[in-house]
Amino acid sequence: MISFFNKYIKDVSNLDVYIVYVGSFNLNIGPPSSMVSLFKLLRDSFNCRISSNLTQDKVDAYKLRPKKNIVTLNRKNPIPLIINLLEVVKEFKLFLSILSFNFKCNMAYLVNKDVKIIITQPWLIPVSSKMNVIYTRRANVSRHAMIGDGIVRKFFEYFFNRSTFIKVVYLVEQTSCEPNTYIIPNFFDERNFDPIVPSTEKIRFNFAGTWNYRKGANEIAILASKFDINVYGALTDDSECNKLLETKGIKYLGSVPRCYDNYFLGDIFLSFSKVEGFQRSVAESLLKGCLIIARERPDSLSIRDFPGVYIIKYDDNLDSVMEEVLNELNNMSFEERMRIGMENRALAIKMFSETKVFGLWKDLLTC
């Protein structure tokens, strides 16, 4: 134990950057992958360390786990007391995880006053206002807005929001300008997203994300009455929402790592989330050469000038707008859709390029 602690102090004392995350690596959500990508982007130019839950062995172990493509819909538990006890245990485990997270961050500062600590969850209670903390915010709302649910998250987030000295990084431009905020998109390696030419001219529609109402599950179910939709993603314990997967037209394919490998050039990706930083699956789809139909959000507006992006405002009638979009897509030739998909890809490569994103991070970390 003493030797481990001594090694930790030695490692941290020489760090430039420490990337810390609460929770295990999971491809079903974007932040863990984004933090790993950021670590890989910075490690050649900075003495950089990532928390042990996101190291390469943890990533590899996750990828080797057997995946279930068919998930049984949740049934209501007849014993509410058991549900309540499970929730208490879950909150307590989260509390311990966040305590560990706070210990890692604050200890790193106490050992090395110059270390830059990068986090993506608003649960840090800093021991000093002199800490150099950079928080990458995954929602396009004010830095002081509460976004967590549950007592534990809200408790830590309340104290975190009082630390106004913390630098905040958004993924896209914001409507309001707040002090200590920066705009840096995620980095995506274009070599992982080679476009695939389809063997058929049929228009294919894809959706990827946790299947819940916040991600727009109800609207996806409505659209499935008009055309078939391939749905990828994990389920939650909301049995009512999960039943929407039984809607005719939805083909639920389960939780699939790198589901974008199944997308073809000219496919249509559907993004109906209510809140996003920049939806990772949208970026992945653009890099695969897909066209995008998305609800109006700051992240979707940031790509509104891409040739193959259709934005639907929240006060628009979904049926009428989708009818117009579908008519335009159906009148488009197979070659035209692929050409627009390649234009989307070229613009996305420029937007998320290593040179651009690294330059922005370098400026922030060395200022």
Secondary structure, 3 states (H helix, E strand, C coil): CHHHHHHHHHHHHCCCEEECCCCCCCCCCHHHHHHHHHHHHHCCCCCEEECHHHCHHHHHHHHHCCCCCCCCCCCCCCCHHHHHHHHHHHHHHHHHHHHHHHHHHHHHHHHCCCCEEEECCCCCCCCCCCCEEEEECCCCCCCCCCCCCCHHHHHHHHHHCCCCCCEEEECCCCCCCCCCEEECCCCCCHHHCCCCCCCCCCCCEEEECCECCCCCHHHHHHHCCCCCEEEECCECCCHHHHHHHHCCCEEECCCCCCHHHHCCCCCEEEECCCCCCCCHHHHHHHHCCCEEEEECCHHHHCCCCCCCEEEECCCCCHHHHHHHHHHHHHCCCHHHHHHHHHHHHHHHHHHCCHHHHHHHHHHHHHC
